[in-house]
């Protein structure tokens, strides 16, 4: 890591900025994506990264990435240069000293775009930049959310499995849910969770949304319980068409005619 860069201070100061004026969710995701990239490159900036790559990594549209970088730039946290089609990727630089973070006025950005984009304002800047209150340097209008709907919380299967296995309260609710049909122990529930995720992996699934995955597991568990009950019921029924099994236990049991 380059001398003077404090990763934890950057994260701490970012959340302080967020407390003062919340960032759009996608801008927050972009900041931490760039933070990870910069750290992996030992803070050799600028970072060159195609918009399509960021879009896939954050699971948002490319337009959302463009809007997000403007949101970070106008708060003075990053600078960037726009790419040139498919030949030259955009570059990003994180302002590593939070003391230098400052709200950039729209007028400044329009005349001095090397601070933010290295080019004049283009169509890919979305709706443009908000106007800030020059009297006290506070934001005049709250930054509008980039997302029209709340971004779903997609996690990897391994992350979800750890989450489910550690959620003891939820497991207790599951046991209570099926208790009228069958008695399950905490160990059994955990085995069922592991089996469920193993099945998901075998089906080729890699990531799922947490709430939807919980619902799927509950329904899957109900099916397993039903099959268990039906299996036990069938095994306990006596087929009257068949005779009883008889296993000889002594030598004399073989005496006599057959």
ABEGO torsion letter per residue (X at the ends): XBBGBBAAAAAAAAAAAAAABBBBAAAAAAAAAAAAAAAAAGGBOBBBBBAAAAAAAAGBBAAAAAAAAAAAAAAGABBBBBBBEAABBBBBBBBABAAABBBBBAAAAAABAAAAAGBBBBAAAEAEBBBBBAAAGBBABBBBBABABBBBBBBBAAAAAAAAAABAAAAAAAAAAAAAABBBBAAAAAAAAAAAAAAAAAAGBABBBAAAAAAAAAAAAAAAAAAAAAAAAAAABBBAABBBBBBBABAAAABEBX
